[in-house]
Amino acid sequence: MKYPRLTLALVTLISGLNLGAHENHQSELAQEMSQLAEAFLASLNDEDRAQASLPFETTERENFHYVPLVRKGMTIKSMKATQRAAALRLLNSALSTSGSFKAAQIMALEKVLHELENQNPKRDPELYYVTIFGDPAKTPWGWRFEGHHLSVNQTITHEGISGTPLFFGANPGHVAAGEQAGLRVLGEEEDMGRAFVLSLSAKQRQTAVIDSAAIREILTGQNSEVSSLDHDGIPFSELSTAQQKQLRKLLQYYLDRHEQPIAQESLDRIEAHGMENLVFAWAGSIELGEKHYYRIQGPSFVVEYANTQNNANHHHTVFRDFTHDFGRDVLREHYRNSH
């Protein structure tokens, strides 16, 4: 089976739809998301709309996964061209140009896996689900774009947008052969993380490297709700000025997967809890091609990266906010004041 509608064509479409990068406030972006979600729903017939829409209060809204499985929502595969374009415009409203491009590449990697795994039907670059939660004309509401190695969750409340959890993965991490030979979708995440740990002195590395064996998987996993991990690692305060700048750059790289208003809000939340409270931890080998894991954690969030499967050629990365995932903190206050 071939997939003529995705791969390079999808990469071009997704990135092309996002060329007008937003530098607006969250309120303007929230309004844009609302209009795009309404346009997507308007493009569907009644049956498809019922499949793509769920109540905001459903527990499905927090059903976070990044493995190939059947989800609630409407697949890209089942959409007409105009519907697909509307769905991708909604996706791109949350992601920066670089984030949108990575998302398209992640989906296109399913074609590579399809070929590597003897035409495994679960490996399909069109098996990504779009789900709208609630009424986009009223807050709160939300939406999800999710499939293998990609989970984009947006919750829109009267206070703005929560963009977490946000998961990007890549398998193969480095494509060895075929049309996409040489592609490393999450190569920067690997290279920047390794460059940072290599910048540490031998003494600093003794603190930063928490285990000689790599942690097999991101520790937050596919849990709907997560809390702070242990605080092993090297604190921000023990870094030189240059190393602090380097760590901030690595963190910002993850935040910048989102559009600027969402990324800025995430940074503001992190800084409100004190950038000096960041801790960096590494586990596993620092040698290229060997299994490794790292994380950046603060009081309110964690960024995790793991590359341990398929002979260290399979990346998982995630950004989680302990209280703001799925807009929980804002919604709890909203419901408390509504009763």
Helices and strands as residue ranges (DSSP letters): H 8-16, H 26-42, H 46-52, E 53-54, G 59-62, E 74-75, G 76-78, H 81-94, H 97-116, E 129-133, E 141-147, E 150-157, E 160-162, E 166-170, H 187-199, H 202-208, E 209-211, E 234-235, G 236-238, H 241-255, H 260-272, G 275-277, E 279-284, E 292-297, E 301-307, E 315-321, G 325-327, H 328-337
